[in-house]
């Protein structure tokens, strides 16, 4: 599976963040981020952090080592439970915009 090309400047602009705000969230200096936005090769760990934090919108501060260990255990030892939980999480993500939309419709009525 090939990862799509990530354009950090485009993602940053879509999020409405300045370089300092955008890059500091993944531990990169503003000057380093500026170089990546100008076309400098971005190391894979930086690319992955950018994807997880800014594209997937995952708050890394909310994830701890125990969470990761539980995920690894489920993935390796309880495959069917892991797949069931993944499917449930995906369904909840799909329903979330609908619930959000309906909650606003009550406010507007």
C-alpha positions as CSV (number, residue, x, y, z in Angstrom):
1,X,0.0,0.0,0.0
2,X,1.4,3.4,-1.0
3,X,1.1,6.4,1.2
4,X,-0.4,9.4,-0.6
5,X,2.0,12.4,-0.9
6,X,1.5,14.7,2.0
7,X,1.7,18.4,1.3
8,X,2.3,20.0,4.7
9,X,1.7,23.6,3.6
10,X,-1.7,22.7,2.1
11,X,-2.7,20.8,5.3
12,X,-1.5,23.7,7.5
13,X,-3.4,26.3,5.4
14,X,-6.6,24.1,5.4
15,X,-6.4,24.0,9.2
16,X,-5.8,27.7,9.4
17,X,-2.7,27.4,11.5
18,X,0.5,29.4,11.3
19,X,3.8,27.5,11.0
20,X,4.6,27.7,14.7
21,X,1.3,26.3,15.8
22,X,1.3,23.6,13.1
23,X,4.8,22.3,13.5
24,X,5.1,22.6,17.3
25,X,2.3,20.1,17.7
26,X,4.5,17.4,16.3
27,X,7.8,18.6,17.9
28,X,9.3,20.3,14.8
29,X,10.7,23.8,14.9
30,X,9.1,26.5,12.8
31,X,12.3,26.8,10.7
32,X,12.4,23.0,10.2
33,X,8.7,23.0,9.2
34,X,9.4,25.9,6.8
35,X,12.1,23.8,5.1
36,X,9.7,20.8,4.7
37,X,7.0,23.1,3.3
38,X,9.6,24.4,0.8
39,X,10.2,20.9,-0.5
40,X,13.0,19.5,1.7
41,X,12.7,15.7,2.1
42,X,10.6,14.9,5.2
43,X,11.7,11.9,7.3
44,X,9.2,9.2,7.6
45,X,8.6,9.6,11.4
46,X,7.8,13.3,10.8
47,X,5.5,12.4,7.9
48,X,3.7,9.9,10.1
49,X,3.3,12.3,13.0
50,X,2.0,14.9,10.6
51,X,-0.5,12.4,9.3
52,X,-1.6,11.2,12.7
53,X,-1.9,14.6,14.4
54,X,-3.1,16.9,11.6
55,X,-4.8,14.6,9.1
56,X,-6.3,11.9,11.4
57,X,-6.8,14.6,14.1
58,X,-5.5,12.3,16.9
59,X,-4.6,14.1,20.1
60,X,-1.3,12.3,21.1
61,X,-1.6,13.8,24.7
62,X,-4.6,11.5,25.2
63,X,-2.7,8.3,24.3
64,X,-0.5,6.5,26.8
65,X,1.7,3.4,26.9
66,X,-1.0,1.3,28.4
67,X,-3.4,2.2,25.6
68,X,-0.8,1.1,23.1
69,X,-0.1,-2.1,24.9
70,X,-3.8,-3.0,25.0
71,X,-4.2,-2.3,21.3
72,X,-1.1,-4.5,20.6
73,X,-2.5,-7.3,22.8
74,X,-5.9,-7.3,21.1
75,X,-4.4,-7.2,17.7
76,X,-2.1,-10.1,18.4
77,X,-4.0,-12.3,20.8
78,X,-7.7,-11.4,20.4
79,X,-8.0,-10.8,16.7
80,X,-11.8,-11.3,16.5
81,X,-12.4,-8.9,19.4
82,X,-10.0,-6.4,17.9
83,X,-11.8,-6.5,14.5
84,X,-15.2,-6.2,16.3
85,X,-14.0,-3.1,18.2
86,X,-12.5,-1.6,15.0
87,X,-15.8,-2.0,13.2
88,X,-17.8,-0.5,16.1
89,X,-15.4,2.5,16.2
90,X,-15.7,3.0,12.5
91,X,-19.5,2.9,12.7
92,X,-19.5,5.4,15.6
93,X,-17.3,7.7,13.5
94,X,-19.7,7.5,10.6
95,X,-22.7,8.3,12.9
96,X,-21.0,11.2,14.8
97,X,-21.5,13.8,12.0
98,X,-25.2,12.8,11.9
99,X,-25.6,13.1,15.6
100,X,-23.8,16.5,15.5
101,X,-26.0,17.7,12.7
102,X,-29.2,16.6,14.5
103,X,-28.2,18.3,17.7
104,X,-27.7,21.6,15.8
105,X,-31.1,21.2,14.1
106,X,-32.8,21.3,17.5
107,X,-30.9,24.5,18.4
108,X,-32.1,26.2,15.2
109,X,-35.8,25.2,15.5
